[in-house]
Amino acid sequence: MSGSLEASGAQLTVTVRNADGAPLADAVVTARMMNGATRQAPIPAKPLHINQHNTAYIPFVTVIPSGTAATFVNSDLWGHHVYSFSKSKRFEVTIAGETESKQVVFDKPGIVVIGCNIHDRMLAYIYVSGDGVSAKSDKTGVVRFPTLKDGAYNLTAWHPLLASKRKQPAVEVSVNNEKVTDREIVLKLKRPKKKKKKRY
């Protein structure tokens, strides 16, 4: 979880679903206090790791506060050319075979799309948070905020397959340390592209 609000014991659980009602993994939910009492998230003491294994990035979606260093680790026997052309972070690093790694600092909030110049199918997303508390949904679509400050929040959600690039409407919620608060967010995703039939 990437966050900056002091703990008080207030618990919030958010379930993210798609338009068909199925739970949605890898969605990022951000909670911001409506009174503006949010700050820049603290930077982790140790760099996080993004693995390259079997020609795939693991994890597919990573959530980090702005200013965090990420280490790209290559667990494959072959090399990778990691890059991004995203506005919030443009970079490219080549990583040779197994056990080599390279570190990149993500110093601006935004969504960074990661690719590989050698293997086009490799894709990952880094959600670099600014203010508020951000966390990613698990395979059941659940995001847990176990220690929020009491108060009113705006919840926003993002997913790599969102149908629209427009900012999603915020969901308002109030939390206090006397109970667990539950909310649900529904996201409309892009329809998967149909594969063209081969003609012989």
Secondary structure, DSSP 8 states (H G I E B T S, - for coil): -B--S---SEEEEEEEEETTS-B-TT-EEEEEETTS---B----SS-EEEEE-SSSEESSEEEEETTEEEEEEE-SSS-EEEEEEETTEEEEEEE-STT-EEEEEE-S-EEEEEEESS-TT-EEEEEEE-BSEEEE--TTSEEEEEEE-SEEEEEEEE-TTBS--S----EEEEE-TTSEEEEEEEE-B-----------
